């Protein structure tokens, strides 16, 4: 698991920031704002904002420059979970151990809450009133998050995932899809941490890209494994739902042991990339280990 102190500190920090950036729930339209807060503030690991901070702090970034990026990427993640859970998508009733947004509220409110969280993320990242970054860097950050969220990133990955349901796929196709659906936002989190820092070294960025892309794919493979090996209480969402919905998964194509081996190979590659960066990357390395040892 990542350094307990570091991860706990980031979780508390992000929860406070989310609370301050989200509209208060008695502001009209109240039901929409309540749904936004319910989904964004519910218990979460905050892995993506923690990656922003771990990368940025390694590269001497100021906290004031990291905070907007960390909040924005978590809001994008929250929006994606709301939409993934909808009946027209993965149709899940439970997320993080509590009812999903469309179950707690209603389907229309859930769609709008996801839309509003997404646009709030871009509003926060484009404003950055306290930031000391140049306008050029702010624009690059916005561009990176937009691309990671759209049709060649997370959104496109979800579309391909829906098309692949009830179909047998090749391992290359499955990996490509998850590099978009899961990996793009994890890669963007690391890139945002880099862009929020004074570092301009493109060699370091190349190594960080290798690290985060391998990490993102290993994260998804572990999700597929946990869907088989874990239970609903531990996962906080229905166990076995991928198998039940006949989705293409890594264990289905590689077998359970083959999927574990592939995840370990990817983590080894991510750690090798960090070894090429002449800085203290312990927090990033801890995340790599955490990805394949986590229980939910």
C-alpha positions in Angstrom: 0.0 0.0 0.0 1.2 3.6 -0.6 2.9 5.3 2.3 0.0 5.4 4.8 0.8 8.9 6.0 1.1 10.3 2.4 -2.1 8.6 1.2 -4.1 9.6 4.3 -2.9 13.1 4.1 -3.9 13.4 0.4 -7.3 11.8 1.1 -8.0 14.4 3.8 -6.8 17.2 1.7 -8.8 16.2 -1.4 -12.0 15.7 0.7 -11.6 19.2 2.1 -10.9 20.7 -1.3 -13.8 18.8 -2.9 -16.1 20.1 -0.2 -15.0 23.7 -0.8 -15.3 23.5 -4.7 -18.6 21.7 -4.9 -21.8 23.7 -4.8 -23.5 23.7 -1.4 -26.5 21.3 -1.4 -29.1 24.0 -0.4 -28.2 26.0 -3.5 -30.8 25.8 -6.3 -31.2 23.3 -8.0 -30.9 21.5 -4.7 -31.5 18.0 -5.8 -28.8 18.2 -8.5 -26.2 19.7 -6.1 -27.1 17.1 -3.5 -26.4 14.3 -6.1 -23.1 15.9 -7.1 -21.9 16.1 -3.5 -23.2 12.6 -2.8 -21.2 11.1 -5.6 -18.0 13.1 -5.3 -17.7 13.0 -1.5 -18.6 9.4 -0.9 -15.7 7.2 0.4 -13.0 6.7 -2.2 -9.3 5.8 -2.4 -8.5 9.1 -4.2 -5.8 7.3 -6.2 -5.8 9.7 -9.1 -5.3 13.0 -7.1 -2.7 11.1 -5.0 -0.8 10.4 -8.2 -1.0 14.1 -9.1 0.5 15.0 -5.7 3.1 12.2 -5.7 4.4 13.2 -9.1 4.2 17.0 -8.5 5.9 16.8 -5.1 8.7 14.7 -6.5 9.3 17.5 -9.0 9.1 20.3 -6.5 5.7 21.6 -7.5 3.9 24.1 -5.2 0.8 22.9 -3.5 -1.2 25.8 -4.9 -0.5 24.5 -8.4 -1.3 20.9 -7.6 -4.6 21.4 -5.8 -6.8 22.4 -8.9 -5.4 19.5 -11.0 -6.0 17.0 -8.2 -9.5 18.1 -7.6 -10.3 18.3 -11.4 -9.1 14.7 -12.0 -11.1 13.4 -9.1 -14.3 15.1 -10.3 -13.8 13.6 -13.8 -13.4 10.2 -12.1 -16.6 10.7 -10.0 -18.5 11.7 -13.1 -17.3 8.6 -15.0 -18.5 6.3 -12.2 -21.9 7.9 -12.1 -22.4 7.3 -15.8 -20.7 3.8 -15.8 -23.3 2.7 -13.2 -26.3 3.8 -15.2 -28.8 1.2 -16.5 -27.8 1.9 -20.1 -24.1 1.3 -19.2 -23.0 -1.2 -16.6 -26.3 -1.1 -14.7 -24.9 -1.3 -11.1 -26.8 -0.6 -7.9 -23.9 -0.4 -5.5 -20.7 1.7 -5.6 -18.2 2.0 -2.7 -20.6 0.2 -0.5 -23.5 2.6 -0.9 -26.3 3.0 -3.5 -25.2 4.4 -6.8 -26.3 7.9 -7.8 -29.3 6.8 -10.0 -30.5 4.5 -7.2 -30.2 7.1 -4.5 -31.8 9.9 -6.6 -33.1 9.0 -10.1 -31.6 8.3 -13.5 -32.1 11.8 -15.0 -30.6 13.4 -11.9 -27.6 11.0 -12.1 -27.0 11.9 -15.8 -27.1 15.6 -15.0 -24.9 15.2 -11.9 -22.3 13.5 -14.0 -22.5 16.2 -16.6 -22.2 18.9 -14.0 -19.2 17.3 -12.2 -17.4 17.0 -15.6 -17.9 20.7 -16.5 -16.9 21.8 -12.9 -13.6 19.9 -13.3 -12.8 22.0 -16.4 -14.0 25.2 -14.8 -11.6 24.6 -11.9 -8.7 23.7 -14.1 -9.2 26.7 -16.4 -9.5 29.2 -13.5 -6.7 28.4 -11.1 -6.9 31.9 -9.6 -4.1 31.3 -7.0 -1.8 29.4 -9.4 1.7 30.7 -10.2 1.8 28.7 -13.4 2.0 30.3 -16.9 -1.1 30.5 -19.0 0.6 28.1 -21.4 1.0 25.5 -18.8 -2.5 25.9 -17.6 -3.7 25.4 -21.2 -1.6 22.2 -21.5 -3.1 20.9 -18.3 -6.6 21.5 -19.6 -5.7 19.9 -23.0 -4.4 16.8 -21.3 -7.5 16.3 -19.1 -9.8 17.0 -22.0 -8.1 14.4 -24.2 -7.9 11.8 -21.5 -11.7 12.2 -20.9 -13.0 12.2 -24.4 -13.5 9.9 -27.4 -9.8 8.9 -27.7 -9.6 8.4 -23.9 -12.0 7.4 -21.2 -15.2 8.1 -23.1 -14.1 6.1 -26.1 -12.9 3.3 -23.9 -16.3 3.0 -22.4 -17.9 2.9 -25.8 -15.6 0.1 -27.0 -16.3 -1.8 -23.7 -20.0 -1.7 -24.4 -19.5 -2.9 -28.0 -17.3 -5.8 -26.8 -19.8 -7.2 -24.3 -20.9 -10.7 -25.3 -18.0 -10.9 -27.8 -14.7 -12.7 -27.8 -11.8 -10.2 -28.1 -8.1 -10.5 -28.7 -5.8 -9.5 -25.9 -4.4 -6.6 -27.9 -7.9 -5.2 -28.4 -8.7 -5.6 -24.7 -5.4 -3.9 -23.6 -6.0 -1.0 -26.1 -9.5 -0.5 -24.8 -8.5 -0.4 -21.2 -5.6 2.0 -21.9 -8.3 4.3 -22.9 -11.1 3.5 -20.4 -8.9 3.3 -17.2 -5.3 4.1 -18.2 -5.9 7.5 -19.9 -7.1 9.2 -16.7 -4.3 7.6 -14.6 -1.7 8.8 -17.2 -3.3 12.2 -17.2 -3.0 12.4 -13.4 0.7 11.9 -13.6 1.1 14.3 -16.5 -0.9 16.9 -14.6 1.5 16.6 -11.7 4.4 17.0 -14.1 2.8 20.1 -15.7 2.1 21.7 -12.3 5.8 21.5 -11.5 8.8 23.6 -12.7 10.3 20.6 -14.4 10.6 20.8 -18.2 12.7 17.6 -18.7 11.1 15.6 -21.5 13.1 12.5 -20.7 11.6 12.5 -17.2 8.1 12.9 -18.8 8.8 10.0 -21.1 9.6 7.7 -18.1 6.6 9.0 -16.2 4.4 8.1 -19.3 5.8 4.6 -19.3 5.2 4.3 -15.6 1.6 5.6 -15.6 0.6 3.6 -18.7 1.8 0.3 -17.3 0.3 1.3 -13.9 -3.1 2.0 -15.5 -3.3 -1.3 -17.3 -2.2 -3.2 -14.2 -4.9 -1.4 -12.3 -7.6 -2.7 -14.6 -6.2 -6.2 -14.7 -6.3 -6.2 -10.9 -9.9 -5.0 -11.0 -10.8 -8.0 -13.3 -9.1 -10.4 -10.9 -10.8 -8.9 -7.8 -14.2 -9.3 -9.6 -13.5 -13.0 -9.4 -11.6 -13.4 -6.1 -13.1 -10.8 -3.8 -16.6 -10.3 -2.4 -19.2 -7.6 -2.6 -18.6 -6.3 0.9 -14.9 -5.8 0.3 -15.3 -4.4 -3.2 -18.1 -2.1 -2.3 -19.8 -3.1 -5.6 -21.4 -6.3 -6.9 -18.8 -9.1 -7.1 -18.9 -11.2 -10.3 -20.7 -8.6 -12.3 -18.2 -8.7 -15.2 -18.7 -12.5 -15.6 -22.5 -12.2 -15.2 -22.6 -9.5 -18.0 -20.3 -11.6 -20.2 -17.7 -8.8 -20.5 -14.3 -9.3 -22.0 -11.8 -9.5 -19.1 -8.2 -10.4 -18.7 -8.8 -13.6 -16.6 -11.3 -14.7 -19.3 -8.6 -14.4 -22.0 -5.5 -15.2 -20.1 -6.8 -17.3 -17.2 -6.6 -16.2 -13.6 -2.9 -17.0 -13.2 -2.0 -15.5 -16.6 -3.8 -12.3 -15.7 -1.8 -12.1 -12.4 1.4 -12.7 -14.3 0.6 -9.9 -16.8 -0.2 -7.5 -14.0 3.1 -8.3 -12.3 5.0 -7.8 -15.6 3.4 -4.4 -16.1 4.3 -3.3 -12.5 7.9 -4.4 -13.1 8.0 -2.2 -16.2 6.5 0.7 -14.3 9.1 0.4 -11.5 11.9 0.2 -14.1 10.8 3.4 -15.6 10.9 5.1 -12.2 14.4 3.8 -11.6 15.5 5.9 -14.6 14.4 9.1 -12.9 17.2 10.5 -10.7 14.8 11.7 -8.0 13.0 10.3 -5.0 10.1 8.5 -6.5 9.2 6.3 -3.5 5.6 7.4 -3.3 5.0 6.6 -7.0 6.8 3.2 -6.5 4.5 2.5 -3.5 1.5 3.0 -5.7 2.8 0.5 -8.2 3.0 -2.1 -5.4 -0.4 -1.1 -4.1 -2.1 -1.6 -7.4 -1.5 -5.4 -7.4 -1.9 -6.0 -3.7 -5.1 -4.0 -3.0 -8.3 -5.8 -2.0 -10.8 -3.4 -3.5 
